[in-house]
Amino acid sequence: MKHRLAVGGLMLAALVTASGWAGDALKSGLQVGEHPTPFHPLNLTGSQAGKKNCLV
């Protein structure tokens, strides 16, 4: 029982310490106010294979 309590205490201390060292929050995708950059797809199949051509 004492062994489990000691291991649990060490794990809790490691978790608290690691959370203090954590960096900034992760960001995904465009942020507010940002604009997307141009996208020029390269076709791999079909009549336009090897050429940059939008399929839309």
C-alpha positions as CSV (number, residue, x, y, z in Angstrom):
1,M,0.0,0.0,0.0
2,K,2.8,2.4,0.9
3,H,4.6,1.5,-2.4
4,R,1.5,2.4,-4.5
5,L,1.0,5.7,-2.6
6,A,4.7,6.6,-3.2
7,V,4.5,5.8,-6.9
8,G,1.2,7.7,-7.3
9,G,2.8,10.7,-5.6
10,L,5.8,10.6,-7.9
11,M,3.6,10.4,-10.9
12,L,1.5,13.4,-9.8
13,A,4.6,15.4,-9.1
14,A,6.0,14.5,-12.6
15,L,2.6,15.5,-14.2
16,V,2.5,18.9,-12.4
17,T,6.1,19.6,-13.3
18,A,5.6,18.6,-17.0
19,S,2.5,20.8,-17.3
20,G,4.5,23.8,-16.1
21,W,7.1,23.3,-18.9
22,A,4.5,22.9,-21.6
23,G,4.8,25.3,-24.5
24,D,2.1,27.4,-26.2
25,A,-1.1,25.9,-27.3
26,L,-1.1,24.1,-30.6
27,K,-2.7,26.0,-33.5
28,S,-4.2,24.3,-36.5
29,G,-5.2,25.9,-39.8
30,L,-5.7,29.5,-40.6
31,Q,-6.1,31.9,-37.7
32,V,-8.5,34.8,-37.5
33,G,-7.5,37.5,-40.1
34,E,-5.2,35.2,-42.1
35,H,-5.8,34.6,-45.8
36,P,-5.1,31.3,-47.7
37,T,-2.3,31.2,-50.1
38,P,-2.8,30.2,-53.8
39,F,-3.0,26.5,-54.5
40,H,-2.0,25.0,-57.9
41,P,-2.7,21.3,-58.1
42,L,-0.5,19.0,-60.2
43,N,-2.6,16.4,-62.0
44,L,-1.2,12.9,-61.9
45,T,-3.8,11.1,-64.1
46,G,-6.1,11.8,-67.0
47,S,-5.7,14.0,-70.1
48,Q,-4.0,16.8,-68.0
49,A,-1.5,14.5,-66.4
50,G,1.7,16.3,-65.5
51,K,0.2,19.7,-65.8
52,K,-1.0,22.2,-63.3
53,N,-4.8,22.4,-63.8
54,C,-7.7,23.1,-61.4
55,L,-10.3,20.4,-61.7
56,V,-13.1,22.6,-60.4
